[in-house]
Amino acid sequence: FQLVESGGGLVQPGGSLKLSCAASGSSLDYYAIGWFRQAPGKEREGVSCISGSGGGTNYGDSVKGRFTISRDNAKKTVYLEMNSLQPEDTAVYSCAAARRPPWSGCLSDAGGYNYWGQGTQVTVSS
């Protein structure tokens, strides 16, 4: 079971990006997915997470109202749509998976995730 992120890049303040987290191997239905980010010199921060069914989501305070998480289990892909990006959003964004019943809530704690992608760089700068 592997995760691969894509969609990162350089964007101007106020711009948007959409990250993808593609899974290979097992069905994605039984995995909650979380997005985390880490900026240089800072601790890893939970950004958002979504339950296996997609019915449960959670967002970090710093991204509420700007970021939207979604998933397409048929495509084995989870998305993170990021709007109104600011320089403080600059970081390496990684997705992670935790095997859980689809109806269970997602996890905000990185320690609960077993599988991690390699990360994708997001840079917000003029």
C-alpha positions as a printed Julia matrix, in Angstrom:
126×3 Matrix{Float64}:
   0.0    0.0    0.0
   1.64   3.19  -1.19
   0.7    6.86  -1.3
   1.94   9.37  -3.85
   1.27  13.1   -3.58
   1.18  15.49  -6.52
   0.02  18.99  -7.35
   2.47  21.06  -5.37
   4.3   24.03  -6.8
   4.9   27.76  -6.62
   1.9   30.05  -6.31
   1.42  33.73  -5.55
  -0.28  34.88  -2.34
  -4.03  34.64  -2.74
  -3.7   31.86  -5.28
  -4.94  28.28  -5.27
  -3.55  24.78  -5.62
  -5.14  21.34  -5.57
  -3.09  18.5   -4.15
  -3.76  14.85  -4.9
  -2.91  11.79  -2.85
  -3.1    8.64  -4.97
  -3.09   5.21  -3.36
  -1.95   1.97  -4.91
  -2.66  -1.5   -3.62
  -5.64  -2.07  -1.34
  -9.03  -0.42  -1.68
  -9.07   3.03  -0.13
 -12.5    2.63   1.5
 -11.05   1.31   4.75
  -8.48   4.04   5.17
  -8.86   7.41   6.78
  -6.56   9.9    5.1
  -4.83  12.85   6.67
  -2.89  15.74   5.19
   0.02  17.13   7.18
   2.56  19.83   6.47
   5.98  20.75   7.74
   7.81  23.99   7.15
  11.58  24.35   7.67
  12.39  24.7   11.36
   8.8   24.0   12.42
   6.98  20.99  13.79
   4.7   18.92  11.61
   1.16  20.31  11.59
  -2.1   18.55  10.91
  -3.92  20.22   8.04
  -7.0   18.12   7.41
  -8.34  14.59   7.47
 -11.22  12.62   6.01
 -12.87   9.35   7.0
 -12.96   6.33   4.71
 -16.55   7.02   3.71
 -15.85  10.71   3.18
 -18.62  11.59   5.63
 -16.3   12.88   8.31
 -13.77  15.65   7.89
 -11.65  17.82  10.13
  -9.5   20.91   9.56
  -6.75  22.67  11.41
  -7.64  26.12  12.69
  -5.15  27.81  10.37
  -6.8   26.43   7.22
 -10.49  26.38   8.09
 -12.56  28.13   5.47
  -9.69  28.09   2.95
  -8.91  24.4    2.4
 -11.3   21.61   1.4
 -10.58  17.89   1.6
 -12.43  15.35  -0.53
 -11.98  11.84  -1.82
 -12.9    9.6   -4.74
 -12.56   6.03  -3.55
 -13.2    4.64  -7.04
 -10.08   6.5   -8.19
  -8.25   5.73  -4.92
  -7.46   9.41  -4.6
  -7.86  12.05  -1.91
  -7.71  15.74  -2.76
  -6.82  18.87  -0.84
  -8.07  22.04  -2.49
  -6.24  25.06  -1.12
  -7.52  28.58  -1.69
  -6.41  32.02  -0.51
  -2.91  30.7    0.0
  -0.54  32.78   2.11
   3.25  32.65   2.58
   2.74  30.92   5.93
   1.2   27.99   4.05
   4.61  27.25   2.51
   5.63  23.74   3.54
   6.07  20.16   2.41
   2.61  18.61   2.34
   2.28  14.88   2.98
  -0.68  12.55   3.02
  -0.99   9.6    5.34
  -3.34   6.63   5.7
  -4.75   4.83   8.72
  -6.8    1.65   8.39
 -10.16   2.22  10.06
 -13.83   1.34   9.41
 -15.21   3.71   6.75
 -17.78   5.12   9.17
 -15.23   5.97  11.85
 -14.0    9.5   12.2
 -10.62  10.51  10.88
  -7.52  11.11  12.99
  -5.9   14.46  13.66
  -2.84  12.96  15.35
  -0.02  12.0   13.0
   0.89   9.14  15.31
  -2.25   7.28  14.31
  -1.21   6.92  10.68
   0.69   3.92   9.36
   1.42   4.82   5.75
   2.97   8.02   4.45
   3.67   9.54   1.08
   6.92  11.23   0.18
   5.47  14.74   0.25
   5.06  17.56  -2.23
   6.43  21.08  -1.86
   4.06  24.02  -1.77
   5.64  27.46  -1.94
   3.59  30.64  -1.66
   5.59  33.65  -2.7
   5.37  36.73  -4.88
